């Protein structure tokens, strides 16, 4: 996201492009979390992104989402 200066239009374009593929492979909308982040600078991975950098995103960080994952027991 840092490459496109955190443009919401680019984020929306990525979401729109990947959603049909994820649905076709069996994912449901309610099981998909979209998080804008930067692997280069670490923005929004562990700590919330500074609103001066990305004012439009108010959701969780990547680590918050990972910590909230509910594991499903597949083999009782």
Secondary structure as the mmCIF struct_conf table of DSSP 4:
data_model
#
loop_
_struct_conf.conf_type_id
_struct_conf.id
_struct_conf.beg_label_comp_id
_struct_conf.beg_label_asym_id
_struct_conf.beg_label_seq_id
_struct_conf.end_label_comp_id
_struct_conf.end_label_asym_id
_struct_conf.end_label_seq_id
HELX_RH_3T_P HELX_RH_3T_P1 UNK A 2 UNK A 4
TURN_TY1_P TURN_TY1_P1 UNK A 5 UNK A 6
HELX_RH_AL_P HELX_RH_AL_P1 UNK A 8 UNK A 24
TURN_TY1_P TURN_TY1_P2 UNK A 25 UNK A 26
HELX_RH_3T_P HELX_RH_3T_P2 UNK A 29 UNK A 31
TURN_TY1_P TURN_TY1_P3 UNK A 39 UNK A 41
TURN_TY1_P TURN_TY1_P4 UNK A 43 UNK A 45
BEND BEND1 UNK A 46 UNK A 47
HELX_LH_PP_P HELX_LH_PP_P1 UNK A 48 UNK A 50
TURN_TY1_P TURN_TY1_P5 UNK A 51 UNK A 53
TURN_TY1_P TURN_TY1_P6 UNK A 55 UNK A 56
BEND BEND2 UNK A 59 UNK A 59
HELX_RH_AL_P HELX_RH_AL_P2 UNK A 62 UNK A 67
TURN_TY1_P TURN_TY1_P7 UNK A 68 UNK A 68
HELX_LH_PP_P HELX_LH_PP_P2 UNK A 69 UNK A 72
BEND BEND3 UNK A 74 UNK A 74
#
